[in-house]
């Protein structure tokens, strides 16, 4: 199937606005983009927390909204692909010991139990005698097990909104260049080996698998020894299960030692089958450097399985290598169990955590106060007896033993490469589960780059995605097949020598077909927490080396949740080839971009950042001693639903993030206060500038008024010195009784004046009669001060002295000028 042909049935440009047609049922404010509601139940109770609300089944998740707070309840909201199992249960099935106070014990309730892959066990109680539970239950059964890949929520987005600037193939090639920078020059074609370096003639990049014909579950570009031709690769692939021949995954830039991976060899029941090309390829992984000061380099072939399991696979055509067939090699077995054992162990751990957590699916609390039944001598605790709790503790130890085995195996591999410069080849049965765990964890220990955000992405895309970890099978979701799922499916099966006896993989036929139902059942049987175990191991290392990783334990938990949710296309399908066929890269959003944007939104204080990261102190391989590899339960993941306070409150990292949030809040408040202070200061400076302008304008106006006043006073005195009286009034109808001559004019009022604009300023100048000038003591003042009065008398006796009212003002008059004035008789009225 061509990648472009897979979209023939969907014409995206016909949908102008997908959200305009979607069903929301009043939940718009809670839904994501392109999310729609398929079924809904009202008045539903979440028994874990005794909280009432509305439960909705969308095309992405089971959504629970609290009736009291009108907000999403995180515990009751779970992506559909994260749901592992649904149970239609009764009160007796969940063994409720203390019912919530709202309910009558005699009142029947319809219960729905939801078991999640992320350690959640939640129970919803529906109203009796309604169809709500059946509608929700049917919708969950339909959408948690979609009929085909394109029914997943990841494909609901418009492909035109997907960022296509970078693809996994180009990022893998970039990582190859980083790893083998000494072998591959930075210029030119990028893959011609330089001649002047001893280590630069060892490896080459081949595109023999560009069409995935060599191995359908390997990437299109492979790193192999330069001494091995493509023809040798074809021959060697026939000797390995699923044609997964030995391929280099990582190279030590200093010593040239490599870390390689493959599947089990097909040695047969008698373990006597051999393949010359395979032996040549494996030997080439350990090139001998002729240095008399150093011992010969050794090759370790690490079989991740228990020895008994490896021998049992020989009966089906598989098996393990014999060190006699591979020179300077040593074969070791790590004893890591298969996917079915891991799945059952996690299931028992989930039951243990749910039964003994403070928030349990049976509606009871595991508080110590429940201990106190004297008749049982305190034997009950958290819904179970102490004996049963001891039994569950052994289940916890079982899971931690699996984690310890992976940690010890990966640490041993890293130690041989870092300390002995030995090359290591790792495989299990198929080379995509336990092999991937060990290879990726050893790389994380050896290379400090993989302990950064960018390096973590490169590591996951290289060893988990490109080398074909079957995410679709392990998570129980559909994938794509070729030609109805015959030959391609068989190549993809767990290869035990006799491929025809392997159960067929998921065949995605038409919805509702019987073959599809059987395929889904088989896919579910192959589900296993392989990726979760690897992340658990990293969390253990993060506890041992808190300053060696750029990311935090919270980042690992959120990363696992993103993978479970299938909201993005990165972890869909089983291999690079299937993802290319289904077109997920060009049709679905990228999880790495989402996580990067999430970190950018919170800055350096985001909870995904490790606050104690010290790159300078941890720029070398980590080789933890075996005594330190005693794992504990990863609280940030396993206890977050049942013991929320305990899952976050025990580590320095959580305390730091709590303090950093408070510090960031105080910094934000300080910045806001400083901003307000700057605004107030700017406003005050602006008001001060306005006030100064007003003062200058007022001073100027006052100066002008004073000047005008002085001028008016001078004019008035001048006029009065010639025997006239000046009167000012605001009403031209006013008539002075002494007026004999008047002159009136209209003056425009100022626009800002408070006086009436229609008022007239009337100025009247009148001559004062001699009879009105009294003979007052002011004459003596006049005689003593007037410069024009002499002993002989006043030089101008017929004119009144310059007076303001009845007081002398000392005005010097130019009487000569007045003598030259011609005063007409018409200026004065008749006597």
C-alpha positions, 0 to 999 in steps of 0.5 A: 500500500502506498502512503499516498493511497491510504488517504484516497477515501478522505478528502480534507478540503471538503471540510471547511470547519470540522468543529462546526459539525461535531457533537459537543453536548454542551461540553465545548469549554472542556473539549480539545480541538477536533474532539467530539462527544459520542455518549454522556451520562449525568448524575454519575458518581466517581466512587474513588472520591465520592464525587458527582458529575457528568461522564462523557465518552469522546473520540479521544478520552473518557471525560469526567466533569465535577458537578460541584466545581464545574472542572475536569476531574483528572482521576476520572478523565482517561484517554481511550487508548490508555484504558486496558479493560472495562468491567460491568461490575456489581457492588459485591464485585468491587467489595465496597466495605464502607459505602459513601454516605450519599447512598443507601446500601439497599439501593441498587447501583449500576457500576462501571469499572475502568482499568487503565494502563497507567495504574488507574482503577476507577469505578463509576456509579450510574443511576439505576433504571436508566440507559446511561450506563449502557450507552457509555459502556457501549461507546467505550467498547466501540472506541477503546478498540477501534476497527482501524488505525485511522479511527484514532484521535491522532488522525482527526486533525487537519494534515495541513496544520502538521509541521512537516519541516523535519521527519524521523528519517532525517533526525536518525541520519543526524544522530548517525552523523553525531555518533560516527563523526570521526568516521563520517566527514561533515562535508561532501556526501557525508558517508565517505570514510576518511583515509587518515584515521585508524578508526575511520575505516571501520564502519559504513552506512548502507541503504541496502534496506531502503525498501525494507526488503532486507528486514521489514522492521529495521530502519532504511539506513543501517550502520555496519562494519565496512568489511561486510558487503551488502551481499553478506548482509543478505546472507546473514539476515537469513540466520536471524529471527525476523531477519533482524541481523546484527546492526551497530547501535552505538560506538565509543568515539574513543576506543571504537568499541560498539554496542550492537543488537539483533534477534536470536540465531536460528541454530535449531533444536540441536544448536548445530546450524551455522551461517558463515556470513553471520559469524563474519558479521559478528566477528567484524563488530569487534575489530582488533587494534594491534597495540602491544600495551593493550589486551585483545579486544573481547566480544560479549554476546548477551542473551537477555533471556533466561538460559532455560528459555533460550534452550526451549526456543531451540525446539522451535528453531531458535536458540542462542550462539555458541562461543566456539563459533565466534572467536574471542567471544563470551555468551552470557544470559541475563534471565529477564522474563518475557512480555507475558510475565511482565504484563501479569506482574504489573497487573498484580502491582496495580491491584496492590497499589489500588487496594492499599492506597489512600484513594481506592476504587472500592470507595474506602480509604487506607488510613491507619485509623481503620486499624482498631478492630480489637476483635481482629486485633487490628488485622484490617488495614486499608480494605485488606488484612495484614496477611493479604498486604504481606502477600501483595508486598511480595508482588511488589517485590516481584515487579522490582526484581524485574526492574533490578534485572534490567538495571543490572544487565544494562549497567554490566553492558555499559561497564564492559564498554567503558572500562574494558573497551569491549564490544557487546552484541545484545539480543533476546528472542525477537530483538525488539523488547528486552533487547531495546530496553538493554540497548537504550539503557546502556546508551543512556549510561554511556553517553551524556548526550542521551541524558538531555532533552534532545538526546533523549528524543534521539535515543528513543527515535533510534532504538525504540522507533527506528529499530522496530519496537512493536508499539501497536502490539504492546499497547493493543492498538490497530496498525497497518498490514500489507496485502491483507496481512499474509507475508508481511505479518509473518515476518513481523511475528515473534520468530521462533524458528518455525514462522508458520506456527506463529500466531498471525498478527492483527489483520485490519479488515473491514469494521465488524469482521470476525477476523478483526475481532480475533486479531484484536484479541491477539493484539491484547494478549501481546500487550506489555509494559516494556517501555514503562519498565525502561522509564522506571529504570531511568527513574531509578538512575535519576534517584541515584544520580540526581544531577546527571539528567537534564529532565526530571521524573515528572517528564518521564511520567508525562512522556509515558502518558503521551505515548499511552494516549495516542494523541500524537503519531510518533508511537503509532504502528510497529515499525518505521515501515508501517508509519511510512505506509500509514502516513502518520508523520504527515498526518498527525501532530508531533509529540516532541513539539508538544513537549518542547512547547510545554517546557517553553511555556513554563521557562526554566522553572517548568517541572520537566526540568531537573533543577539539580542538573550539572552537565559539567560534573557528569560528562562521562559514562555512568557505571553504578555499582551493583550494590546501588542497584536496589530499586524502589517503587517509582512514586511519581508514576505508580502512586499518583492516583492512589496516594497523591500527596505521597507521590510528590512530597518525598523528594528534593525535586518536588520540594524545589519545584514547589519552592520555585513555583512560589519564587516565580509567583513572587517574582511575577508579583514583584514585576507587576508591582514594579510595572505599576510603580513605573506607570505611577511614576510616569503619570506623576512626571506627566502631571508635574510637567503639566503643572509646571506648564500651567505655572508658567502660563499663570505667571505669564498671564499674571505678569501681563495682568500686572502690566495691564494694570499698571498701564491702566493705572497710569492712563487713569492718573494721566486722565485724572490729571487733566481734570477728568474722572474715569469710571469702569462699569460692566453695564453701558446703561449705568449713568454717572451723575458727574458724567459730562463727556463719555466714550464707550467701546466693546471688548471681546471677553476671553473664551475661558472667562467666567463673565457673561459674553454679552456683557459690555465694558463701558469706560466713561471719562468725565470732567469734574466740576470745580464745586466738587473739588473740596478744599481739603487738607490734601491741598497742604499736601499738594502745596508741599509735594507738588513740584509745580507749586512755587511760593508765588502759587500754582503754575497751573491754577485753573486745573485740578491737581492730579488726584486719585479720589482725594489723595495726591499720587505724585504724578508728574504731568507734562504741562507744556504738552497740555498747553499745546493741546487744543481743547474744543468747546464741543468737548464740554457740555453747556454750563 
